[in-house]
Each structure stands twice: as structure tokens, then as C-alpha cells.
Amino acid sequence: MTEYNDKQAVRISEENYRAVFDVINDAVFIHKPDNGEILDCNQKTLQLYGYSLEDIRLKTIGDLSSGKPPYDHNNALKFVQTAAGDGPQIFEWLAKDKAGKEFWVEVNLKKILVGSEVRVLAIVRDIQLLKSASEELKELQKRIEFILGVTKTGVDIIDSDFNIVYIDPTWAKVYGDFKGKKCFEYFTGRSSSCPGCTLKLAFLTKQPVVTEEVLPREGNRPIQVTTIPFQNEKGEWLVAEINVDITKIKRTQELLKEQKSSLQSIADNVPGAVYEYQLTKDGKQSFIFLSAGAKELFGLGLTEMKKDFSLAWGLIIPDDAELVQESILSSARSMQQWNMEFRIKMPNGENKWIHGSSMPKLNAKDGSIVWTGTFLDITARKKVEDELSRKLRELEIFQKAAIGRELKMIELKKKIEKLEEELKKQQ
């Protein structure tokens, strides 16, 4: 009976390990430190690289690299061995999937113990979009026309009366002519503004708002909408919406909902912080779990934050605190996913942008609600968004100036034609 219980405990432990391993939204490898052999990986890795688990275990770290120096097997192995001997390594790397497609990733290597064996844990994040955006911004500084290229990713501009001012050509092919139409009419076929419309919040706060929405006319395709308010040269407030497809992210989130187990040693190495936040029936708030990443993210001790929730809450910029509180209460009422971006001021005076995402679950025994999710530092991304907002304003000015020049040319042409006619009459 004891032997059976031991085997049962091992099986449950392995299932918990695999469950947590596979819900992580970054690719994760476990390597031998001497030769870089791939011992295990999670489901995200298989999606990212296009291999089955059996096939990827037969690959070397060089097979998953570009192969072009310095992104080759020998240099990859040096990083693995350095992480095992000298400490954590973080670097950017040019990877390659099964189809031979190259893409940029950020690699975080750390030494861990699996049982009594030394292993190297590799957390690999796909940063291809971030690298592409960086290159686009550099090119944008050279010529303003490049803004038109950015619209292919899904950009629209809307005024405070919900009138569509601009739609990028790609979306126009799907939805047709936008002239004279309201955004809710154009995208959803509604006759009035959408419930919980974020445009109103963006115009009210004059701050970017990030939400997740679905497109009914595209089979409920999920998108992340970043709504950025800005003023044109007339002082009129408009919003630019940047719409990013998050189909793969939503699939991963569905997997996260199904998997509730956690493994501390893996969670502590996930970028950002994993947490469980509890709201009781009488309104008491607390963190019942925080991974080690929360200490670096917020600059406070884990024990302190779990013991006194007000310490972490007090870091939130006052202008954002009320919005954060209301968004939590809204999630509690609807029992829908909580997503929020807000600013904090660290104990050392540093300002950060934080993205929080979690799913609520009702505890039937005591009526409390527990949110399980992650906090991520998105300060770098917000800087890119601010730069893009500035460039959008420049584009608006550019377009207005171009239209003005065209009208003047038409007027001048008419005057020339009139003078030519009068000259002919005199002859």
C-alpha cells in the first residue's frame, strides 16, 4: 500500500510539473550543461519552433539557431556552459524554426537543480514583433511616408463623435468604404456605441487604453486594441487604434484557465511575477501567492507584500489607482478576465508601467474571489507606443499639408487656363 501511495504521489507530482510547465506563455527548455542536450521543453516551445516533442529532443541547440555566426551551435553552447558556471545569462538570439524561418528571441539562461542534477533552464521569448517595430521606428525617422506601411498592421483613426477619419487599406478591403460611417456601425454593425466603449475612457482620461475585443464580422477574431488619444493641429482630440491579432495568445489563455496547479521553482523563473490575489466578501484584499519576480518588479519584499497589501497598492500612481480599483470590481461583477495597464512609483523613485492579467474564480465556501495571473513590466513597450503616437500626429499634419498644396495647385491651374483663353481672344 505504501509503495502504491509513493507511485501515486510521483505521478501527481509529474502531472503538476507538466501542467505548470505547459501553461507558461514563453518557450522553456531544460538543457544538459556540458553539451547543451535538450532534455525537455514545454508546449509553447513546440508551437514556436514547429516540432513535435520527440523530434525536438533529437535536435541540437545549433539546429534551432540561425547558424549564421555568431548565432551558431558553438556560441549557443558557450552561453549554456557560462550560465551553469558563472551565473544567469540574458541575450538576444536569431532562432530558426522547423520550416527554416528565422526569428528573433530573447533568451534567459539560469542554472537549476532537477533532483540532484545540475541543469540549465532556458526561457525563450519571441521578440520578433518588438525587433520589427524597432527597425520600423528607425526607418520612420528618415521618411514620414513609412507611417502608411504601419497601417497594414491594423490602424484606424476616430473622432470624438465616433466618426471614422482613417482606415488602413488592408482593413478597407475587408469592411469596405468607411466614409460617413461610425466605428460601431462599420466594425460591428451596431446602431449605437458598444457597451463599455473604451473610446470614451481614452477621451476622458487623455491616456492610452488597452483592451481585448472580438470582431464579429471576422468570425469573432480576438484582437488587442491599444487606443491612443492625440490632438491634431486644430486642437481637436482624436484616437488612433492599433489592432493586433491575439488568436494564439487567447488559445494559450484558455489553456491557462484549465490548468490551476503551480510549481514554485518554475514560477520564480518566469519573467515578471505570477500571483494570486484574493478579494473577500467584506472587501479585504491580499496576495495569497507571489512568485520571486514580484520582488524585482515592485521593489518590495514578498513577505511584506503578502502581509500588508497596502504596501503594494500604495505604489500605484494616484491617477491610476481609482481606475485599477474599478476594473477589479468590474471583473468581480462579471467574473471575466481582468486586464489592466497602470503606473507605479518604486520605493527608489523609479516609475514603471505594469500590465496585469488574471482570471477570477469564486470560492464557493467563503464567497471570496481569487484572481490568478501575471504582472509584467511593459515600460519599454509604452515608450514605443508614445513614439508611435507622436509620429501619428506628424502624419496627420503631413496629410493636411499635402491636401492644402493640392488645392492650391488646382486653383493655380484654373487661373492659368483663364489667362490663356483671354490671350486667345485678344489675338
N, C-alpha and C positions, 0 to 999 in steps of 0.2 A: 504493500500500500504506500509506503514511504517512497519507494522508487517511482511509483506511478505519479505521486504528487510532485516529485522532483522534475520528472519529464514534463508534466503539465505546466509547471512554473517556467521551465525553459522555453516551452512552446509559446506561452503567453508573452514572455519577455521578448522572444524573437518577433512575434507579431506586433508588439508595441513598437519595437525598434523599426521594423519595416514601415509601419503606419506613419510614424513621425518622419522617417527618412523620406517617404514619398510625398508628403504634403508640403515640403519646403519648396518655395517658388523659384529657387535657384538650382542650377545643376550642382550636384555634390558627388565627388569621387572619394574613395579611400584607396591610397597607394601604399605599396611597399617602399620604404625609404631608400633601399640600396639600388634598386633597378627601375623604380617607378611603375612597377606592375600594377594594373588596375584590378583591385580585389572586389570592389563593389561600387555601385552607383545608384542614384535614385531615378524615379520615373521621369522627372524633368530633364535629366541628362539624356535619356533615350529620345525624348521629344526634340531636344535641341540639336542633337547630333544625327538623329535618324537611324540609329542602330537598335537591334534587339539586345537584351541583357547578355545573352550567350555570345553574340558577335562582339560586343564592345569589350568584354573581358579578354578577348583574344587580341585586341588592338594594343599598340604601344602608345605612349603619350605623344610620340612623334607622328603616329598615324592621325591623331586628332588635331595636329598643328598644321599650319600653312606649309611648313617645310622650307620656306624661304628664310635664310639666315636674317636675323637671329631667332626666328620663330621655328626652330627645328628640334629634333629629339634631344640632342646633346645639351642645348641650353635649357630645355624644359627639365631635364634630369638634374641639372645643376641647381635649379630653383628648389626642386623637391628635396634634394640632399641638404641644401642650405637650411631649409625650413626645419628639417629633422635635427640638424646640428646646432644652428646658430639662432633660430627663432623664426617667428612668423614672417612671411613674405607676401607683399601685395604688389601686383604689377598688371599692366595691360598686355594682352596676348592676341595674336592673329590666329584664330582657330579655323578648322575645316570640318565640314560635316560629311556624311556618307556620300552625298552627291558631288562632293568636291567643291562646294560653295564655301568661300572664305567669309568669316565674320569676326568682329572684334568682341573680346570678352575681358572682364576684369577678374583676375584670379587671386584668391586669398588662401594661402597655404599655412597650415598650423600642424604642429606635432600633437598627436593624441595617443592615448593608450587604449587599445582594444584588448581587454583581458590583461595579460602581461606583455603583450607585443606592442612595440612602437610602430605606429603608422602615421601617415601624413594625410590629413583631411584637406581636400581641395574644394572650396566653394567658388563656383564659376558663374558669373552674372553676364548675361548678354547685354552688351553696351553698344551694339551696332547702331541703334537709333540715336543714342547720345553722340557717338562719334560722327555720324552723318550730319546731325544738327550742328555740331561744332564746325564742320567743314562748310556747311551752308552759310553759317553766320559770317565766316571769314570771307567767303565769296560775295556775300551781300554787301559788305563794306566797300567792295570795289565797284559794284554797279547795282543800283536800286532796282533795276528790272528783274533781278533774281527773285524778288518777292513773288512774282507771278508763278515761279516754279514751286514755291512753298504751298500755294493754294491747292496743289494736286493732292496734298495730304488731307484735305477736307477743311476748308476755311470759309466762313461766311461773316458778313458784317450786317448788323441790325441796329435800327434806331430805337429811340425810347417809346415809339408808338408801335413797335413790333414789325415795322416795315423792313423788308429785306433790301439792303442797299447794294450788297455784292454777294455773289456765289461763285465759287471757283468752277471752271469749265467741266471738271470731272463730275461734280455733283449735278450740274445743269443737264448733263446727258441722261442722268437717272430720273431727275424730278421735273425737267422741262423749264420753260421760261418762268423766271421769278418776278418779273416786273409787275408792280401793283399788288403784290401778294404779301400777306402777313406770314411770319415764320411758322406759327402754329398751323395755318392753313396749308402752307407749302410742304412742310415735312410730315405732318400727322393727319391732315385732312379735317382738323377740328375747326369749329366756327368761333371759338373763343380761346383765350390763353390757357396753356396747360396747367394742371394742378401743381402747385409747388414750383412755379416757374422761377428759374434761377436768374433770369434777366432782371427781374425786379430787385432781387437782392444785390446784384452787381451794380445796378444803377444807384441803389440806395447807399451802399457802403463804399462805392468807388474802389472796390478791391476785387481782385480776381477770385472767381468761384469755380471749384472743380466738382463735377457731379458725374454720375453714371446714368445713362439713359439708353433707351432702345428705339430703333427706327421701325415703326410699324409697316412702312411701305417697302422695307427690305427684309421681310421675314423676322422682324424683331431683333435685328442685328444689334448687339450691345456696343456702345461707344463710351469713351470717357471724353467729356466736354469740358474744356478749360475756357471759361468766359472772362475775357479781359476788357474792362471798360477803358475808354480813352476819349479825348476831345479832339475834334478836327480844328481847322484854322478859324472857324467861325465861333468856336467855343461850345459847339453842340456835342453832347455826350452820345457816344455810340458804343457798341460792344463788338469785339471780334471773338468769334467762337472757333476754337481749334478742336477738331473732332478726330479722335484716334480710335481705331478698331481695337476692342479688347476681348474679342471672342475667345482667344486662347487663355487670357487671364481669367475670364469668367468660368471657363471649364475647370481651371485649377482651383478656383474658389469653391466650386461645387464639391470638388474632392476634399477640400479643407473642411467643409461642413460635415462630411461623412466621417472624417477621421478626428476623434476627440482626444486621443492619447497624446502624451507629451514625453519627450526624452530629454532630460536636463542637459546632458553632455553635448547633444547636437544643438539644442535651442540656444545654448550660450555662445555658439559659434556662428549663428545666423546674423547677417548684417542687420543693424537696428536693434529692436527689442521686441521679444514676444511677451505678451501679458494677458492676464485675466483680471477684469475689472468688475466689481460687484456693486450693485445698487439695491439696497434693501427696501422693504415696503415703507419704512419710516424715513427714507431719504438718506440714510447713511451710505457714504461712498468709501471704497477701499480697493487697493490692489491685493488680490489674493495670490497672484503669481507674477513675478518679473524675472526675465532672463538677465544674464550678466551684462548684456549690451545696454540695458537701461541706465547703468551707472555712467557709462561714457556719453550716452545720448543726452541725459539730463543733468549730469554733474553732481548727483546726489547718491548717497549710499542706498543699496537695495533694502536693507533692514529699515532704514529711516523712512523711505517712501512707503513701505508696506505698513509700518506702524502708524505713520501720520500722513494721510492722504493729502492734507492741505499743503504740505511742502511741495509736492509735485504740481498741484493745482495753482499754487502761488507763482509758479514760473511763467504761466500763460500771460501774454500781453493783455492788459485790461480791455483793450478794444476788441479782442478776440474771445475773451472768457465767456461773455454772455452768449455769443454765437455757438461756442462749443457746448455750453450747458444746454441750450435749446435743442441742438442737434442730438444730444444724448437722450433727452426727454422724448424727442420725436421718434427716435429709434426704439425707445422703450414702449411707446404707444403703438407703433406699427409692427414691432418685432421684425423690422427689416434691417439689412446691413447698415452699419454706421461707417460713414466715410467723411473725413474732415481734414482740412489743412489749416494749421494755425501757427502762430508765432510764440516763441518762448524767449525769455531772457535768462541765461545761465547764471549761476551764482558768481561766476567770474566776469559777468557783464557782457558776454558774447551773446548775440542774437542768432536764433536758428529758426528755420521753417521745418515743421514736423507734419508728416502725413500719418494719420491714424485710420486703421481699417479693422473692423471686427464684426462678428456675428453674435447677436444676443440669443440667450436661451433662458427660458423661465424655469426656476426651481420650484416644482410643484409643492414641495414640503413646506417651505417658508415664504414663498411668494417673491423671493428676490430674483433679480435678473443678473446674469453673468455674461459679459462680453469677452470673447476670446479672439485675439488678433495680434496685430503688429504695429509698432511705431517705427517710422523711417525718417532719416534726416534727408530732406529734399531741398536744402538750402541752395545747392549748386543748380538744381533744375529751375528753381524760382528765378535765379539770376538770368538764366537763358530766356525764360518767359518774359521777364522785364525788358530784356534786349529786343525780343521779337515784338513786344507791344510798341516799343519806341519806333521800330522800323515800320510797323504798320501805319503809325501816324505819319511817317515820312512818305509812305506810299500814297496815302490819302492826299497829302499836299501835292505830290508829284502828279497824280491823276488830275487834280483840279487845275493845275498849271497847264497840263497838256491840253485839256479841253478848252481853256481860255485862249491858248495860242491858235488852236484850230479855228475857233470862231473868228478871231481877228484876221486869219488868212482868207476865210470865206468872204468877209466884209471887204477886204482889200481887193480881192479878185473881182467883186461886183463893181467897185469903183473904177477899176481899170477897164472893164468891159464897157461901162457907160461913157468913159472918155473916148474910147476907140470909136464908138457909134457917133459921138458928136464930131469927131475929127472927119469921119467919112462924109457927114452932112455938109461940112464946110468946104470940102473938096468938090 
